[in-house]
Amino acid sequence: MQEIEFLYDFGSPNAYLVHRVLPGLAERHGARLHYVPILLGGVFKATNNRSPMEAFAGVKGKLAYEMRETERFVRRHGIRYHMNPYFPLNTLALMRGAVFAQGKDWEGAFVDAVFDAIWLHGQKMDEPMVIEDALREADLPAAKIMDAMRSPEVKQGLIANTDAAVARGVFGAPTMFVGDEMFFGKHSLPELEHLLETA
C-alpha cells in the first residue's frame, strides 16, 4: 500500500484546502494517509522563506490572482472555507497539540476540529481559552491536550518533525511525500494523483 505523508501547519489556508481534498484522493487509490505536523515558522526561518502575503506583497496583481485561484479550487472541490479574520495566527501551541495527537484514536477529530475552527468558523485559535473551548466542543480531551502543549517531550517532537522536514527539502506547507517524491501546494495534487495512478 502506498503512503502519502501530509506535512501541515494549521495556519496555512492551503493546508486546510488540501486537508479537505487529500483523504478522498488517498481513498480513491487505496493509499494510506499519514499526517505530520510541522511548524511553518520554523521551516521559513531555516529555509529563508516567507509567506506568500509577505513575499509577493510588492508584485502587482500576484496576490489578487492567488485569491482567484483559491476561489476556483474551493468551488471545484465544494469546500466550505472562509478566510480567518485574525490571519496570520500563531500556531505554535496548536502544532504541539497535533504532535501529541499523533497516533491516538482521536487524532483525526483533533485535526478536523482545529482546521474547522480556523478556516470555517473564523476563531482566534492562538488564544488558550479559545483553543480549549473548541476542543471541548469537539468532545476531545481538552485538558489533557492543553497540558501536553507544555510538555518538553511534545515540544521536542515538534522541533524534530520540523527539522526532519527541512532536511528532506521542505520549504513550506502544505507538502506531501509519496516515498521520496515531494509535492508542494494544493496545485501539485494532480501530479501526486498521477503518480499513484501509474505506480
C-alpha angles and dihedrals in degrees: 000000000000118000126215114203112206113199109196149164119203090225093068114090089201090054088056091050092049090047088059094051106031100071091057091047091051092048092051090058100036092246126151115237120216120188116212117188116214133171108248093199089057091049091050092050093049095047100036088241128144136203116271090246090058099035096049100033091111097044109099112235096359100108092042089054092049089054090051091050089052091051090052092048093049092048094046094051098036094238123168105226139157126180108248111247091216096053125172097050129187101242099179095111092042093052090049087053089051091053089052090049094054113119095005123123091247098047092108092048090050093050092047093047095051096043091048093047090056105034102027106030100029096229124167095244097179093075115088096223092051091048093049093047091051092050093049091049088055091052092245125145091264099173092048092049094047090051092048091055087070095046116117090220093054092045090052090047091059091047090050092049091049095046091048090051092052090048088057092053100265113155101167147356143304095041125162131195130198102185105310094337112108125205122188127200135356093287091063092065095094090055091048090050091048089055091053091047093053099038 
